Amino acid sequence: MIDGTYNILFIDFGNGFLPIGKLTSNSFSEQTESLDTTTRDNAGWKTQTLTNQSYNIEFSGIVINTVFMAGDFTKISYDRLKLIKRSRQLIDWKIQDSELQFIESGKAQLTSLSSESNIDEFISFSASLEGYGAPSSTSGKIYNIQDGNNNNLQDGNNNEITTA
């Protein structure tokens, strides 16, 4: 099991990936459009052909200063997200867990952004990314290959053989 606390959304703001600061939730969903079809053999039952695929990422967080003096320039928050949305930028994103076991990544456009201010609460925001092209699933975890007796295999030059 992976604890959702450590599944973080990152956005490339031009100088490498930065995490969404004070992220409180993020979700990734995929959809496939379908075209209804029928044949003589389906006896009146509905059938379909799958066509275009898409994905969306919804996320929310607590607003922090990431642009102005004394801000945290190592993160992205509502202030930088406004800049991305208003300039209609195509961005690179990734979602990864703390152990790099699961990494989803791709390109997207920020299609919605809102903030909410309540009395005696921190200002929060929510946003949506709409995928641009296909997402990618990888892993950054490296495993040593063993011989079955807990001995790591080597290539003959004392370099351990690993998988990525």
PLY file of the C-alpha trace (Angstrom):
ply
format ascii 1.0
element vertex 164
property float x
property float y
property float z
element edge 163
property int vertex1
property int vertex2
end_header
0.00 0.00 0.00
1.11 3.54 -0.74
0.24 6.32 1.70
-1.40 9.17 -0.27
0.43 11.66 1.94
3.60 10.88 0.00
2.10 10.91 -3.53
3.11 14.39 -4.67
2.27 16.42 -7.79
5.18 18.29 -9.40
5.07 20.87 -12.21
7.99 22.03 -14.33
8.01 25.82 -14.00
10.89 26.21 -16.47
13.82 25.29 -14.23
12.96 21.72 -13.33
10.14 20.12 -11.40
8.83 21.83 -8.27
6.25 20.31 -5.90
2.85 21.88 -5.32
3.38 23.47 -1.90
0.92 22.61 0.90
-0.82 20.08 -1.39
-3.86 18.64 0.40
-5.18 16.32 -2.32
-4.61 15.24 -5.89
-6.36 12.78 -8.18
-5.68 11.32 -11.59
-8.53 10.07 -13.80
-8.66 8.64 -17.31
-11.60 8.57 -19.69
-12.32 6.91 -23.03
-15.00 8.11 -25.42
-17.13 5.50 -27.12
-19.13 5.30 -30.31
-22.32 3.22 -30.15
-22.39 0.38 -32.67
-24.78 -2.37 -33.61
-24.60 -5.60 -35.55
-27.11 -8.23 -36.60
-25.47 -10.65 -34.18
-25.79 -8.65 -30.94
-29.51 -9.49 -30.49
-30.43 -5.93 -29.54
-27.69 -5.51 -26.95
-25.75 -2.27 -27.02
-22.14 -2.46 -28.20
-19.53 0.22 -28.72
-16.19 1.03 -30.24
-13.71 2.89 -28.03
-12.28 6.07 -29.59
-10.43 9.05 -28.04
-8.77 8.82 -24.64
-8.10 11.64 -22.19
-7.05 12.26 -18.61
-7.47 14.92 -15.93
-5.64 15.79 -12.74
-7.56 17.57 -9.97
-5.64 18.97 -7.02
-6.01 21.35 -4.10
-3.85 22.95 -1.48
-3.30 25.80 0.93
-2.07 29.09 -0.54
1.53 30.06 0.21
3.77 32.78 -1.23
6.00 31.31 -3.95
6.61 34.41 -6.09
7.08 37.52 -3.96
9.83 38.59 -1.53
10.31 36.20 1.42
8.37 33.50 -0.46
9.26 29.83 -0.81
10.71 29.68 -4.33
11.20 25.90 -4.13
7.46 25.23 -4.49
4.49 26.09 -6.69
1.27 27.49 -5.24
-1.74 29.55 -6.29
0.37 32.59 -7.28
2.50 30.67 -9.80
-0.47 28.63 -10.99
-2.23 31.91 -11.91
0.74 32.82 -14.10
0.67 29.41 -15.81
-3.09 29.52 -16.44
-3.23 33.11 -17.66
-0.39 32.52 -20.12
-2.06 29.29 -21.35
1.19 27.39 -20.94
1.60 23.75 -21.89
3.35 22.28 -18.86
5.18 19.10 -17.92
3.90 17.39 -14.77
4.63 14.28 -12.74
3.07 12.54 -9.77
5.43 10.37 -7.75
5.51 8.66 -4.40
8.35 9.21 -1.94
9.97 5.86 -2.81
9.86 6.51 -6.59
7.96 3.24 -6.97
5.23 4.77 -9.15
5.77 7.80 -11.39
3.07 9.13 -13.71
4.06 11.97 -16.03
3.00 13.88 -19.10
2.04 17.23 -20.54
-1.09 19.19 -19.64
-2.80 22.55 -19.63
-4.23 24.23 -16.55
-7.95 24.55 -17.34
-9.40 25.75 -14.05
-8.12 27.49 -10.94
-10.03 28.86 -7.97
-9.36 30.02 -4.44
-11.52 30.06 -1.34
-11.26 32.32 1.70
-13.17 31.48 4.88
-13.15 33.26 8.21
-10.51 31.90 10.62
-9.15 29.45 8.01
-6.18 29.44 5.67
-6.89 30.43 2.06
-7.16 27.32 -0.08
-7.11 26.69 -3.82
-8.16 24.02 -6.28
-7.12 23.43 -9.86
-7.55 21.10 -12.82
-5.07 19.98 -15.43
-6.32 18.57 -18.73
-3.93 16.08 -20.29
-2.23 16.83 -23.59
-1.33 13.58 -25.33
-0.72 10.27 -23.60
0.55 10.03 -20.01
3.50 7.82 -19.13
3.90 5.35 -16.26
7.39 4.52 -15.02
9.30 3.66 -11.89
12.45 5.28 -10.55
13.07 2.45 -8.13
16.23 0.44 -8.74
16.34 -3.23 -7.83
19.44 -5.40 -7.47
19.23 -8.70 -9.34
20.08 -11.63 -7.10
20.91 -15.29 -7.67
18.31 -16.69 -5.27
20.75 -16.91 -2.35
20.69 -13.17 -1.52
23.86 -12.61 -3.57
23.74 -9.59 -5.88
24.78 -10.42 -9.44
27.71 -8.53 -10.95
28.88 -7.94 -14.53
32.45 -9.24 -14.03
33.82 -5.74 -13.29
32.43 -5.56 -9.74
29.40 -3.55 -10.97
26.10 -4.77 -9.58
23.41 -5.55 -12.15
20.25 -3.58 -11.45
16.89 -2.88 -13.06
15.21 0.50 -13.27
0 1
1 2
2 3
3 4
4 5
5 6
6 7
7 8
8 9
9 10
10 11
11 12
12 13
13 14
14 15
15 16
16 17
17 18
18 19
19 20
20 21
21 22
22 23
23 24
24 25
25 26
26 27
27 28
28 29
29 30
30 31
31 32
32 33
33 34
34 35
35 36
36 37
37 38
38 39
39 40
40 41
41 42
42 43
43 44
44 45
45 46
46 47
47 48
48 49
49 50
50 51
51 52
52 53
53 54
54 55
55 56
56 57
57 58
58 59
59 60
60 61
61 62
62 63
63 64
64 65
65 66
66 67
67 68
68 69
69 70
70 71
71 72
72 73
73 74
74 75
75 76
76 77
77 78
78 79
79 80
80 81
81 82
82 83
83 84
84 85
85 86
86 87
87 88
88 89
89 90
90 91
91 92
92 93
93 94
94 95
95 96
96 97
97 98
98 99
99 100
100 101
101 102
102 103
103 104
104 105
105 106
106 107
107 108
108 109
109 110
110 111
111 112
112 113
113 114
114 115
115 116
116 117
117 118
118 119
119 120
120 121
121 122
122 123
123 124
124 125
125 126
126 127
127 128
128 129
129 130
130 131
131 132
132 133
133 134
134 135
135 136
136 137
137 138
138 139
139 140
140 141
141 142
142 143
143 144
144 145
145 146
146 147
147 148
148 149
149 150
150 151
151 152
152 153
153 154
154 155
155 156
156 157
157 158
158 159
159 160
160 161
161 162
162 163
